Amino acid sequence: MRNRVVGLVSMFLVAALIGPGLDARGRPDRPGGTRAEQIEFFGGDLQGWQIVEGCCPNSGPFPDYTLTLTRDLGELPAGTHDGQLFLNYYGAGRNRQYVVQFWNSLGGIEIIGGVILEDRQNKVTTVEFTNDACLDLYTGETITNVNFVLIRSSSVD
């Protein structure tokens, strides 16, 4: 039993030392620690274009992003807002969707859905949101339905 405990503790220590130097696919991080990505919203209720660093592992960091809303979405009025961004896959398998979260001191929104198109060769993910529910990030209540296209490109060097 003691050897098992020592073995488990040793594995956790090795993982703690090696893990921070790897990206999500188990490859070493690039020099400088993060990857740059181009994130673009267009064609509807959310609009923006920006290159961000380190987006978007589940535990952060959550990069600064400037997002333009073409209409009021809950506590966030129409217009341009500076805030934080999180986006990633949501769910698994055939039912996999995408989640987009944006928040600042005024409020926050969350949209889960979209049709995902991946171009693995060019490292581009396109997600088309059509009539997907926009939720208040803090209460979970539906605000309205939204339409937009998200393009996430990790081929920015």
C-alpha positions in Angstrom: 0.0 0.0 0.0 2.8 2.4 0.9 4.5 1.8 -2.5 1.2 2.7 -4.3 0.9 6.0 -2.4 4.5 6.8 -3.2 4.0 5.9 -6.8 0.9 8.1 -7.1 2.5 11.0 -5.4 5.5 10.7 -7.7 3.3 10.7 -10.8 1.5 13.8 -9.7 4.8 15.6 -9.0 6.1 14.7 -12.4 2.9 15.8 -14.1 3.0 19.1 -12.1 6.6 19.7 -13.3 6.1 18.7 -17.0 2.4 19.7 -17.6 2.8 23.5 -17.5 5.4 23.3 -20.4 2.9 21.6 -22.7 0.1 22.9 -24.8 -3.4 21.1 -25.0 -2.1 18.5 -27.5 0.9 17.6 -25.3 3.4 19.5 -27.4 5.9 22.0 -25.9 4.6 25.6 -25.7 6.1 28.0 -28.2 8.7 30.4 -26.8 6.9 33.2 -25.0 4.4 30.8 -23.6 1.2 31.4 -25.6 -0.2 31.1 -29.1 -1.7 33.9 -31.0 -5.1 33.4 -32.7 -7.3 35.5 -34.9 -10.8 35.6 -33.6 -13.5 37.2 -35.8 -17.3 37.7 -35.3 -19.3 38.9 -38.3 -22.6 38.7 -40.1 -25.1 39.5 -37.4 -25.6 40.4 -33.8 -21.9 40.1 -32.7 -19.0 41.8 -34.6 -15.3 42.0 -33.9 -11.9 41.2 -35.2 -8.8 40.8 -33.0 -5.7 38.8 -32.5 -5.5 37.4 -29.0 -2.9 35.5 -27.0 -3.6 32.4 -25.0 -7.3 31.8 -25.8 -9.1 29.8 -24.3 -8.3 27.0 -21.8 -11.1 26.3 -19.4 -9.2 27.8 -16.4 -8.1 30.9 -18.2 -6.6 33.2 -19.1 -9.5 34.9 -20.7 -8.2 37.4 -23.2 -9.2 41.0 -23.5 -11.5 41.4 -26.5 -13.4 44.3 -28.0 -16.9 43.2 -29.2 -19.5 45.2 -31.0 -23.2 44.3 -30.4 -25.6 45.4 -33.1 -28.5 45.4 -30.6 -29.0 45.3 -26.8 -28.2 41.9 -25.3 -29.4 42.0 -21.7 -27.3 44.3 -19.6 -25.0 44.9 -22.5 -26.4 47.7 -24.7 -25.8 47.9 -28.4 -22.4 49.3 -29.2 -18.7 48.5 -28.7 -17.6 46.9 -25.4 -14.2 46.0 -24.0 -14.3 42.8 -21.9 -13.1 39.2 -21.5 -13.8 36.4 -24.0 -14.0 32.6 -23.6 -14.8 30.2 -26.5 -14.4 26.5 -26.9 -16.1 23.3 -27.9 -19.1 22.3 -25.8 -20.2 18.7 -25.5 -18.8 15.7 -27.4 -19.5 13.5 -30.4 -22.3 14.1 -32.9 -23.9 16.6 -30.5 -20.8 18.8 -30.1 -21.5 22.5 -30.2 -19.6 25.6 -29.5 -19.8 28.0 -26.5 -19.1 31.8 -26.7 -18.9 33.8 -23.5 -18.2 37.5 -23.2 -18.4 39.7 -20.1 -17.4 43.0 -18.6 -18.5 45.2 -15.7 -21.9 45.8 -17.2 -22.9 42.1 -17.6 -22.2 39.0 -19.6 -23.6 36.8 -22.4 -23.3 33.1 -23.2 -24.3 31.5 -26.5 -24.1 27.7 -26.9 -24.8 26.1 -30.3 -23.7 26.7 -33.8 -22.7 24.5 -36.8 -19.0 23.8 -36.6 -16.9 23.5 -39.8 -13.2 22.7 -39.2 -10.4 23.2 -41.8 -7.7 21.2 -40.0 -5.2 21.7 -42.8 -5.3 25.5 -42.4 -6.1 25.5 -38.7 -9.4 27.4 -39.1 -12.6 26.7 -37.2 -15.8 28.4 -38.5 -19.0 28.3 -36.4 -22.3 29.5 -37.8 -24.8 30.5 -35.1 -28.3 30.7 -36.5 -31.2 31.6 -34.2 -29.2 30.3 -31.1 -30.2 31.3 -27.6 -28.2 34.1 -26.0 -28.3 33.7 -22.2 -27.4 36.1 -19.4 -24.1 34.7 -18.3 -24.9 35.2 -14.6 -28.5 34.1 -14.3 -28.8 31.6 -17.2 -32.0 33.3 -18.4 -32.6 33.6 -22.1 -32.2 37.1 -23.4 -33.0 36.6 -27.1 -31.9 34.5 -30.1 -28.8 35.6 -32.1 -27.2 35.1 -35.4 -23.5 35.5 -36.3 -20.5 33.7 -37.7 -17.3 33.0 -35.6 -14.0 32.3 -37.3 -11.1 31.2 -35.1 -7.7 30.8 -36.8 -4.7 29.6 -35.0 -2.4 30.0 -38.0 -1.4 33.5 -37.0 2.4 33.6 -36.6 
